Amino acid sequence: MKLNLPIGIKILMLLTFAIGIGLSAYFWIASRLMISDKISYLYDYSFSQAKLAAIQYDINPTNPQLDRIARGFHIRIVDVPTRSVAFLSSKEENPLVELPIDQILQGISSQITSGVREFNQYIVAYDLIQGGKSLVLSYIPESEAFESVRTLQIRSMYGGLCIFLITLGLAFLLSNGISVRIRGLADATAKVADGQFGVQVSETAKVSDEVTTLSRTFNIMSAKISELLEQRVKQIRMEKELETAELLQSKFFPNEKIQEGEYRVEGQSWFASECGGDYWQHANLNPYLVTIMGDVTGHGASAALVTALIHGIFTSTVRDLQHMSLNDPAQDIIGPIIRNIHAGLKASAGENASFTCLLSVIDTRTQKMFLQNAGNPFPYLYRDSTQKFESLKQKNSIPLGDVEPTIEPIEVDIVKGDRLFLYTDGLFDVRLNDQNKIHKKEFFEELAAKIAAHQNEAHSSFIQERTADVVNEFFGKDRSNRPDDITIVVVEKT
Protein backbone atom coordinates (compact mmCIF):
# COMPACT_ATOMS: atom_id res chain seq x y z
CA MET A 1 0.00 0.00 0.00
CA LYS A 2 1.42 3.34 -1.04
CA LEU A 3 1.78 5.84 1.80
CA ASN A 4 0.67 9.37 0.93
CA LEU A 5 2.20 12.05 3.14
CA PRO A 6 1.61 15.82 2.91
CA ILE A 7 4.50 17.81 1.48
CA GLY A 8 4.91 19.66 4.82
CA ILE A 9 5.49 16.38 6.71
CA LYS A 10 7.98 15.27 4.07
CA ILE A 11 9.91 18.53 4.30
CA LEU A 12 9.89 18.36 8.11
CA MET A 13 11.08 14.74 8.09
CA LEU A 14 13.85 15.65 5.67
CA LEU A 15 15.00 18.59 7.78
CA THR A 16 14.79 16.49 10.97
CA PHE A 17 16.91 13.79 9.41
CA ALA A 18 19.48 16.29 8.11
CA ILE A 19 19.73 18.16 11.42
CA GLY A 20 19.91 14.88 13.40
CA ILE A 21 22.73 13.56 11.22
CA GLY A 22 24.61 16.86 11.51
CA LEU A 23 24.31 17.09 15.30
CA SER A 24 25.20 13.40 15.78
CA ALA A 25 28.35 13.86 13.71
CA TYR A 26 29.18 16.99 15.69
CA PHE A 27 28.72 15.24 19.07
CA TRP A 28 30.81 12.26 18.04
CA ILE A 29 33.70 14.39 16.73
CA ALA A 30 33.52 16.78 19.69
CA SER A 31 33.55 13.89 22.19
CA ARG A 32 36.55 12.31 20.52
CA LEU A 33 38.40 15.62 20.56
CA MET A 34 37.51 16.33 24.21
CA ILE A 35 38.61 12.86 25.33
CA SER A 36 41.84 13.10 23.36
CA ASP A 37 42.57 16.55 24.72
CA LYS A 38 41.76 15.42 28.31
CA ILE A 39 43.99 12.36 28.02
CA SER A 40 46.87 14.48 26.77
CA TYR A 41 46.37 16.95 29.59
CA LEU A 42 46.16 14.22 32.26
CA TYR A 43 49.25 12.52 30.95
CA ASP A 44 51.21 15.73 31.03
CA TYR A 45 49.88 16.73 34.43
CA SER A 46 50.47 13.32 36.05
CA PHE A 47 53.93 13.12 34.62
CA SER A 48 54.83 16.59 35.89
CA GLN A 49 53.60 15.67 39.40
CA ALA A 50 55.60 12.46 39.36
CA LYS A 51 58.73 14.34 38.30
CA LEU A 52 58.19 16.92 41.03
CA ALA A 53 57.70 14.27 43.68
CA ALA A 54 60.69 12.36 42.40
CA ILE A 55 62.88 15.45 42.76
CA GLN A 56 61.68 16.06 46.28
CA TYR A 57 61.99 12.45 47.23
CA ASP A 58 65.45 12.16 45.74
CA ILE A 59 66.58 15.10 47.78
CA ASN A 60 65.26 13.86 51.10
CA PRO A 61 63.55 10.48 51.12
CA THR A 62 62.79 10.76 54.86
CA ASN A 63 61.17 14.19 54.63
CA PRO A 64 58.08 13.97 56.88
CA GLN A 65 56.32 16.67 54.86
CA LEU A 66 56.62 14.75 51.67
CA ASP A 67 52.97 13.67 51.80
CA ARG A 68 51.90 17.32 51.43
CA ILE A 69 53.82 18.30 48.36
CA ALA A 70 52.78 18.13 44.72
CA ARG A 71 49.77 20.42 44.93
CA GLY A 72 47.57 18.36 47.22
CA PHE A 73 48.78 14.89 46.26
CA HIS A 74 49.35 12.41 49.09
CA ILE A 75 52.53 10.32 49.02
CA ARG A 76 52.96 6.88 50.51
CA ILE A 77 56.28 5.05 50.50
CA VAL A 78 56.11 1.28 50.20
CA ASP A 79 59.03 -1.15 50.11
CA VAL A 80 58.55 -3.86 47.51
CA PRO A 81 61.08 -6.38 46.18
CA THR A 82 64.01 -4.84 44.32
CA ARG A 83 63.08 -1.24 45.00
CA SER A 84 61.27 1.30 47.15
CA VAL A 85 58.03 2.77 45.67
CA ALA A 86 56.59 6.20 46.52
CA PHE A 87 52.89 6.52 45.56
CA LEU A 88 51.30 9.87 44.85
CA SER A 89 47.52 9.88 45.13
CA SER A 90 44.80 12.51 45.16
CA LYS A 91 43.11 10.65 48.02
CA GLU A 92 44.32 9.06 51.26
CA GLU A 93 43.84 5.49 50.16
CA ASN A 94 45.83 2.27 50.12
CA PRO A 95 47.38 2.04 46.65
CA LEU A 96 48.24 -1.63 47.12
CA VAL A 97 44.55 -2.49 47.05
CA GLU A 98 43.85 -0.79 43.71
CA LEU A 99 47.09 -0.89 41.72
CA PRO A 100 48.62 -4.11 40.32
CA ILE A 101 52.13 -3.42 41.58
CA ASP A 102 53.66 -6.49 40.00
CA GLN A 103 52.23 -5.63 36.58
CA ILE A 104 53.42 -2.06 36.89
CA LEU A 105 56.93 -3.11 37.82
CA GLN A 106 57.02 -5.67 35.02
CA GLY A 107 55.73 -3.14 32.49
CA ILE A 108 58.34 -0.56 33.34
CA SER A 109 61.54 -1.17 31.45
CA SER A 110 64.78 -0.47 33.23
CA GLN A 111 65.94 1.36 30.15
CA ILE A 112 63.03 3.85 30.31
CA THR A 113 63.39 6.02 33.37
CA SER A 114 60.05 7.87 33.16
CA GLY A 115 56.65 7.82 31.41
CA VAL A 116 52.86 7.56 31.64
CA ARG A 117 50.79 4.36 31.24
CA GLU A 118 47.27 3.02 31.83
CA PHE A 119 46.90 0.21 34.35
CA ASN A 120 43.64 -1.35 35.50
CA GLN A 121 41.52 1.77 34.85
CA TYR A 122 44.19 4.03 36.37
CA ILE A 123 46.42 6.59 34.71
CA VAL A 124 49.90 6.09 36.19
CA ALA A 125 52.92 8.36 35.73
CA TYR A 126 56.30 7.07 36.98
CA ASP A 127 59.92 8.16 37.37
CA LEU A 128 62.95 6.03 38.36
CA ILE A 129 65.38 7.69 40.73
CA GLN A 130 68.53 6.77 42.66
CA GLY A 131 69.82 4.75 39.77
CA GLY A 132 66.65 2.71 39.55
CA LYS A 133 66.54 1.74 43.19
CA SER A 134 63.47 3.84 43.89
CA LEU A 135 60.29 4.43 41.84
CA VAL A 136 57.93 7.39 42.14
CA LEU A 137 54.37 6.71 40.92
CA SER A 138 51.61 9.29 40.39
CA TYR A 139 48.14 7.81 39.62
CA ILE A 140 44.54 8.85 39.31
CA PRO A 141 41.44 6.74 38.50
CA GLU A 142 40.14 7.15 34.94
CA SER A 143 36.57 7.63 36.22
CA GLU A 144 37.73 10.57 38.28
CA ALA A 145 39.94 11.95 35.51
CA PHE A 146 37.19 11.88 32.86
CA GLU A 147 34.34 12.99 35.08
CA SER A 148 34.61 16.54 33.75
CA VAL A 149 34.56 15.20 30.18
CA ARG A 150 31.36 13.29 30.86
CA THR A 151 29.84 16.35 32.46
CA LEU A 152 30.81 18.42 29.42
CA GLN A 153 29.35 15.76 27.12
CA ILE A 154 26.04 15.75 28.97
CA ARG A 155 25.86 19.52 28.89
CA SER A 156 26.69 19.49 25.18
CA MET A 157 23.94 16.96 24.56
CA TYR A 158 21.40 19.13 26.35
CA GLY A 159 22.62 22.15 24.42
CA GLY A 160 22.47 20.23 21.14
CA LEU A 161 18.96 19.02 21.97
CA CYS A 162 17.87 22.60 22.58
CA ILE A 163 19.45 23.68 19.30
CA PHE A 164 17.74 20.74 17.56
CA LEU A 165 14.32 21.63 18.96
CA ILE A 166 14.71 25.33 18.15
CA THR A 167 15.88 24.53 14.62
CA LEU A 168 13.07 22.01 14.21
CA GLY A 169 10.52 24.62 15.29
CA LEU A 170 11.90 27.17 12.84
CA ALA A 171 11.96 24.52 10.12
CA PHE A 172 8.33 23.68 10.86
CA LEU A 173 7.30 27.32 10.58
CA LEU A 174 9.17 27.76 7.30
CA SER A 175 8.05 24.44 5.81
CA ASN A 176 4.45 25.07 6.87
CA GLY A 177 4.38 28.29 4.87
CA ILE A 178 5.78 26.51 1.82
CA SER A 179 3.54 23.46 2.24
CA VAL A 180 0.41 25.63 2.53
CA ARG A 181 1.24 27.35 -0.76
CA ILE A 182 2.11 24.07 -2.46
CA ARG A 183 -1.10 22.53 -1.14
CA GLY A 184 -2.99 25.48 -2.58
CA LEU A 185 -1.33 24.81 -5.95
CA ALA A 186 -2.25 21.13 -5.71
CA ASP A 187 -5.90 21.95 -4.93
CA ALA A 188 -6.02 24.46 -7.79
CA THR A 189 -4.51 21.91 -10.18
CA ALA A 190 -7.16 19.38 -9.14
CA LYS A 191 -9.88 21.96 -9.87
CA VAL A 192 -8.37 22.58 -13.30
CA ALA A 193 -8.39 18.83 -13.89
CA ASP A 194 -12.12 18.87 -13.02
CA GLY A 195 -12.78 21.55 -15.62
CA GLN A 196 -12.63 24.72 -13.47
CA PHE A 197 -10.17 26.51 -15.74
CA GLY A 198 -10.62 29.98 -14.26
CA VAL A 199 -9.19 29.13 -10.82
CA GLN A 200 -6.35 31.33 -9.50
CA VAL A 201 -3.92 30.98 -6.58
CA SER A 202 -2.38 33.63 -4.34
CA GLU A 203 0.97 35.00 -5.44
CA THR A 204 1.52 36.95 -2.18
CA ALA A 205 4.64 36.00 -0.21
CA LYS A 206 6.97 37.86 2.17
CA VAL A 207 9.96 36.59 0.22
CA SER A 208 9.70 35.78 -3.46
CA ASP A 209 10.87 32.25 -4.23
CA GLU A 210 10.33 29.36 -6.66
CA VAL A 211 6.85 28.68 -5.25
CA THR A 212 5.90 32.31 -5.96
CA THR A 213 7.17 31.92 -9.52
CA LEU A 214 5.27 28.65 -9.84
CA SER A 215 2.07 30.29 -8.56
CA ARG A 216 2.45 33.15 -11.00
CA THR A 217 3.07 30.70 -13.84
CA PHE A 218 0.05 28.64 -12.79
CA ASN A 219 -2.20 31.71 -12.88
CA ILE A 220 -0.93 32.61 -16.34
CA MET A 221 -1.45 29.01 -17.47
CA SER A 222 -4.96 28.89 -16.01
CA ALA A 223 -5.94 32.14 -17.70
CA LYS A 224 -4.39 30.94 -20.96
CA ILE A 225 -6.29 27.65 -20.76
CA SER A 226 -9.54 29.56 -20.24
CA GLU A 227 -8.72 31.75 -23.20
CA LEU A 228 -7.76 28.78 -25.37
CA LEU A 229 -10.89 26.94 -24.28
CA GLU A 230 -13.06 29.87 -25.33
CA GLN A 231 -11.21 30.03 -28.61
CA ARG A 232 -11.63 26.29 -29.05
CA VAL A 233 -15.38 26.55 -28.39
CA LYS A 234 -15.60 29.29 -30.99
CA GLN A 235 -13.46 27.24 -33.35
CA ILE A 236 -15.65 24.15 -32.90
CA ARG A 237 -18.75 26.24 -33.48
CA MET A 238 -17.16 27.73 -36.57
CA GLU A 239 -16.13 24.28 -37.80
CA LYS A 240 -19.69 23.05 -37.34
CA GLU A 241 -20.99 26.05 -39.23
CA LEU A 242 -18.42 25.49 -41.96
CA GLU A 243 -19.35 21.81 -42.17
CA THR A 244 -22.96 22.83 -42.58
CA ALA A 245 -21.97 25.43 -45.17
CA GLU A 246 -19.81 22.87 -46.97
CA LEU A 247 -22.71 20.43 -47.04
CA LEU A 248 -25.07 23.09 -48.37
CA GLN A 249 -22.56 24.33 -50.94
CA SER A 250 -22.06 20.79 -52.25
CA LYS A 251 -25.71 20.96 -53.32
CA PHE A 252 -24.84 23.85 -55.66
CA PHE A 253 -22.72 21.56 -57.86
CA PRO A 254 -23.81 18.66 -60.09
CA ASN A 255 -23.24 15.46 -58.11
CA GLU A 256 -22.80 13.12 -61.08
CA LYS A 257 -21.63 13.02 -64.66
CA ILE A 258 -23.92 14.79 -67.10
CA GLN A 259 -24.76 13.14 -70.40
CA GLU A 260 -26.99 15.16 -72.71
CA GLY A 261 -27.26 13.40 -76.07
CA GLU A 262 -23.85 13.56 -77.74
CA TYR A 263 -22.41 15.80 -75.05
CA ARG A 264 -20.83 14.85 -71.75
CA VAL A 265 -20.10 17.41 -68.98
CA GLU A 266 -17.88 16.79 -65.94
CA GLY A 267 -16.35 19.08 -63.37
CA GLN A 268 -14.33 19.04 -60.17
CA SER A 269 -13.34 21.58 -57.51
CA TRP A 270 -10.47 21.71 -55.02
CA PHE A 271 -11.17 24.25 -52.29
CA ALA A 272 -8.51 25.95 -50.17
CA SER A 273 -10.77 25.57 -47.10
CA GLU A 274 -14.04 23.91 -46.11
CA CYS A 275 -15.99 26.27 -48.34
CA GLY A 276 -14.92 27.92 -51.56
CA GLY A 277 -15.63 30.77 -53.91
CA ASP A 278 -15.63 28.71 -57.11
CA TYR A 279 -18.89 27.67 -58.73
CA TRP A 280 -20.08 25.66 -61.67
CA GLN A 281 -23.44 24.29 -62.83
CA HIS A 282 -25.23 22.91 -65.87
CA ALA A 283 -28.74 23.27 -67.26
CA ASN A 284 -30.68 21.83 -70.22
CA LEU A 285 -32.81 24.33 -72.10
CA ASN A 286 -33.65 22.03 -74.95
CA PRO A 287 -32.18 22.30 -77.54
CA TYR A 288 -29.56 24.37 -75.72
CA LEU A 289 -27.01 23.01 -73.22
CA VAL A 290 -25.93 25.66 -70.70
CA THR A 291 -22.73 25.42 -68.62
CA ILE A 292 -21.52 28.10 -66.24
CA MET A 293 -18.27 28.20 -64.27
CA GLY A 294 -16.76 31.05 -62.30
CA ASP A 295 -14.81 32.37 -59.36
CA VAL A 296 -15.92 34.80 -56.65
CA THR A 297 -13.35 37.19 -55.24
CA GLY A 298 -11.52 35.51 -52.35
CA HIS A 299 -12.25 32.11 -50.87
CA GLY A 300 -13.68 30.61 -47.70
CA ALA A 301 -17.04 31.16 -46.02
CA SER A 302 -17.55 34.74 -47.23
CA ALA A 303 -16.97 33.73 -50.85
CA ALA A 304 -19.22 30.70 -50.38
CA LEU A 305 -22.10 33.00 -49.38
CA VAL A 306 -21.71 34.84 -52.68
CA THR A 307 -21.73 31.55 -54.61
CA ALA A 308 -25.03 30.71 -52.85
CA LEU A 309 -26.42 33.99 -54.19
CA ILE A 310 -25.14 33.23 -57.70
CA HIS A 311 -26.54 29.71 -57.58
CA GLY A 312 -29.93 31.05 -56.62
CA ILE A 313 -29.89 33.63 -59.42
CA PHE A 314 -28.73 31.08 -61.99
CA THR A 315 -31.32 28.43 -61.10
CA SER A 316 -34.17 30.94 -60.89
CA THR A 317 -33.19 32.49 -64.23
CA VAL A 318 -32.99 29.06 -65.89
CA ARG A 319 -36.38 28.21 -64.44
CA ASP A 320 -37.84 31.36 -65.96
CA LEU A 321 -36.19 30.66 -69.31
CA GLN A 322 -37.73 27.22 -69.50
CA HIS A 323 -41.12 28.87 -70.02
CA MET A 324 -39.93 31.28 -72.68
CA SER A 325 -39.34 31.07 -76.42
CA LEU A 326 -35.58 30.94 -76.98
CA ASN A 327 -34.39 31.80 -80.46
CA ASP A 328 -31.16 33.73 -79.97
CA PRO A 329 -28.73 32.08 -77.49
CA ALA A 330 -26.82 35.32 -76.99
CA GLN A 331 -29.75 37.57 -76.19
CA ASP A 332 -32.30 35.07 -74.90
CA ILE A 333 -30.03 32.92 -72.65
CA ILE A 334 -26.61 34.46 -72.09
CA GLY A 335 -27.94 38.00 -71.71
CA PRO A 336 -30.50 37.29 -68.94
CA ILE A 337 -28.13 35.05 -66.94
CA ILE A 338 -25.19 37.46 -67.08
CA ARG A 339 -27.27 40.57 -66.35
CA ASN A 340 -29.18 38.96 -63.47
CA ILE A 341 -25.98 37.76 -61.77
CA HIS A 342 -24.40 41.20 -62.23
CA ALA A 343 -27.47 42.96 -60.82
CA GLY A 344 -27.67 40.56 -57.85
CA LEU A 345 -24.01 41.15 -56.96
CA LYS A 346 -24.36 44.91 -57.19
CA ALA A 347 -27.48 44.86 -55.02
CA SER A 348 -26.20 42.43 -52.36
CA ALA A 349 -22.42 42.90 -52.16
CA GLY A 350 -21.86 46.27 -53.81
CA GLU A 351 -18.17 46.73 -54.49
CA ASN A 352 -17.12 44.06 -52.01
CA ALA A 353 -17.43 41.11 -54.40
CA SER A 354 -17.05 40.34 -58.06
CA PHE A 355 -17.54 37.20 -60.12
CA THR A 356 -15.42 36.09 -63.04
CA CYS A 357 -17.18 33.50 -65.13
CA LEU A 358 -17.49 31.59 -68.38
CA LEU A 359 -20.94 30.87 -69.77
CA SER A 360 -21.20 28.30 -72.53
CA VAL A 361 -24.40 27.69 -74.55
CA ILE A 362 -24.32 24.85 -77.14
CA ASP A 363 -27.02 24.60 -79.79
CA THR A 364 -27.34 20.84 -80.29
CA ARG A 365 -29.09 21.43 -83.61
CA THR A 366 -26.39 23.49 -85.28
CA GLN A 367 -23.41 22.22 -83.15
CA LYS A 368 -22.44 25.80 -82.45
CA MET A 369 -21.15 26.96 -79.08
CA PHE A 370 -21.74 30.51 -77.86
CA LEU A 371 -19.12 31.41 -75.22
CA GLN A 372 -19.31 34.52 -73.02
CA ASN A 373 -16.24 35.37 -70.90
CA ALA A 374 -16.62 37.77 -67.98
CA GLY A 375 -13.09 38.29 -66.63
CA ASN A 376 -12.20 34.58 -66.39
CA PRO A 377 -8.98 33.06 -67.80
CA PHE A 378 -9.52 32.12 -71.45
CA PRO A 379 -10.73 28.56 -71.93
CA TYR A 380 -8.96 26.01 -74.12
CA LEU A 381 -10.52 23.78 -76.78
CA TYR A 382 -8.95 20.47 -77.74
CA ARG A 383 -9.38 19.69 -81.42
CA ASP A 384 -9.30 16.00 -82.17
CA SER A 385 -8.31 16.81 -85.76
CA THR A 386 -5.12 18.65 -84.73
CA GLN A 387 -4.57 16.89 -81.37
CA LYS A 388 -3.79 20.24 -79.81
CA PHE A 389 -5.38 22.73 -77.43
CA GLU A 390 -6.21 26.20 -78.73
CA SER A 391 -7.04 29.26 -76.64
CA LEU A 392 -10.49 30.83 -77.08
CA LYS A 393 -9.75 34.51 -76.47
CA GLN A 394 -12.39 37.19 -76.17
CA LYS A 395 -12.32 40.99 -75.93
CA ASN A 396 -14.05 43.16 -73.32
CA SER A 397 -13.74 40.43 -70.65
CA ILE A 398 -14.81 42.23 -67.45
CA PRO A 399 -15.85 40.52 -64.16
CA LEU A 400 -19.47 40.77 -63.12
CA GLY A 401 -20.30 43.13 -60.27
CA ASP A 402 -18.02 45.94 -61.47
CA VAL A 403 -19.42 47.67 -64.57
CA GLU A 404 -22.40 46.88 -66.73
CA PRO A 405 -21.49 43.80 -68.80
CA THR A 406 -21.49 43.74 -72.59
CA ILE A 407 -23.03 40.66 -74.16
CA GLU A 408 -20.68 39.74 -77.00
CA PRO A 409 -20.20 35.95 -77.03
CA ILE A 410 -17.90 34.27 -79.49
CA GLU A 411 -19.20 31.46 -81.71
CA VAL A 412 -17.28 28.19 -82.09
CA ASP A 413 -18.20 25.20 -84.22
CA ILE A 414 -18.07 21.94 -82.28
CA VAL A 415 -17.34 18.60 -83.94
CA LYS A 416 -17.00 15.07 -82.63
CA GLY A 417 -13.96 14.59 -80.40
CA ASP A 418 -13.70 18.25 -79.38
CA ARG A 419 -13.20 18.88 -75.67
CA LEU A 420 -13.76 22.29 -74.04
CA PHE A 421 -11.56 22.86 -70.97
CA LEU A 422 -12.80 25.56 -68.54
CA TYR A 423 -10.79 26.48 -65.41
CA THR A 424 -10.49 29.13 -62.70
CA ASP A 425 -7.37 31.18 -62.05
CA GLY A 426 -6.30 29.03 -59.08
CA LEU A 427 -4.93 26.39 -61.47
CA PHE A 428 -2.21 28.43 -63.17
CA ASP A 429 -1.96 31.86 -61.56
CA VAL A 430 -1.20 30.75 -57.99
CA ARG A 431 2.45 30.38 -56.99
CA LEU A 432 3.79 28.38 -54.07
CA ASN A 433 6.80 30.70 -54.14
CA ASP A 434 8.32 33.25 -56.48
CA GLN A 435 9.45 30.62 -59.01
CA ASN A 436 7.17 27.62 -58.53
CA LYS A 437 3.79 27.34 -60.28
CA ILE A 438 1.96 25.16 -62.80
CA HIS A 439 2.91 26.47 -66.21
CA LYS A 440 -0.03 26.70 -68.59
CA LYS A 441 1.82 26.01 -71.85
CA GLU A 442 3.57 22.89 -70.60
CA PHE A 443 0.37 21.66 -68.95
CA PHE A 444 -1.73 21.79 -72.12
CA GLU A 445 1.07 20.36 -74.28
CA GLU A 446 1.50 17.36 -71.95
CA LEU A 447 -2.29 16.91 -71.60
CA ALA A 448 -2.74 16.98 -75.39
CA ALA A 449 -0.01 14.35 -75.77
CA LYS A 450 -1.70 12.10 -73.20
CA ILE A 451 -5.10 12.49 -74.92
CA ALA A 452 -3.57 11.60 -78.28
CA ALA A 453 -1.84 8.57 -76.78
CA HIS A 454 -5.09 7.33 -75.21
CA GLN A 455 -7.52 8.38 -77.89
CA ASN A 456 -10.06 5.64 -77.25
CA GLU A 457 -10.31 6.37 -73.52
CA ALA A 458 -9.38 10.05 -73.27
CA HIS A 459 -12.87 11.23 -72.49
CA SER A 460 -13.82 14.00 -70.08
CA SER A 461 -13.12 11.72 -67.08
CA PHE A 462 -9.62 11.06 -68.37
CA ILE A 463 -8.88 14.79 -68.65
CA GLN A 464 -10.28 15.37 -65.19
CA GLU A 465 -8.18 12.59 -63.67
CA ARG A 466 -4.97 13.81 -65.35
CA THR A 467 -5.63 17.33 -64.07
CA ALA A 468 -6.27 15.99 -60.56
CA ASP A 469 -2.91 14.22 -60.70
CA VAL A 470 -1.15 17.49 -61.52
CA VAL A 471 -3.00 19.43 -58.80
CA ASN A 472 -2.31 16.82 -56.12
CA GLU A 473 1.34 16.45 -57.16
CA PHE A 474 1.93 20.20 -57.12
CA PHE A 475 -0.15 21.32 -54.10
CA GLY A 476 -0.54 18.04 -52.22
CA LYS A 477 -3.82 16.54 -51.04
CA ASP A 478 -4.01 18.74 -47.96
CA ARG A 479 -6.31 21.65 -48.79
CA SER A 480 -4.34 23.97 -46.50
CA ASN A 481 -1.47 23.83 -49.01
CA ARG A 482 -3.64 25.36 -51.76
CA PRO A 483 -3.54 29.17 -51.70
CA ASP A 484 -6.70 29.48 -53.83
CA ASP A 485 -9.69 27.45 -54.99
CA ILE A 486 -9.36 25.47 -58.22
CA THR A 487 -12.21 24.35 -60.47
CA ILE A 488 -12.17 22.67 -63.89
CA VAL A 489 -15.06 21.78 -66.19
CA VAL A 490 -14.76 19.64 -69.30
CA VAL A 491 -17.46 19.67 -72.02
CA GLU A 492 -16.96 16.90 -74.57
CA LYS A 493 -18.75 16.04 -77.83
CA THR A 494 -18.65 12.26 -78.10
PyMOL commands that set and color helices and strands:
alter all, ss='L'
color gray80, all
select helices_A, chain A and resi 7-59+64-72+95-98+101-107+130-132+142-145+147-193+210-250+301-321+329-348+440-453+460-475+479-481
alter helices_A, ss='H'
color red, helices_A
select strands_A, chain A and resi 74-80+83-89+114-119+122-129+134-141+258-260+263-270+278-285+288-296+355-363+368-374+380-383+388-391+410-413+419-423+486-493
alter strands_A, ss='S'
color yellow, strands_A
deselect
rebuild
show_as cartoon
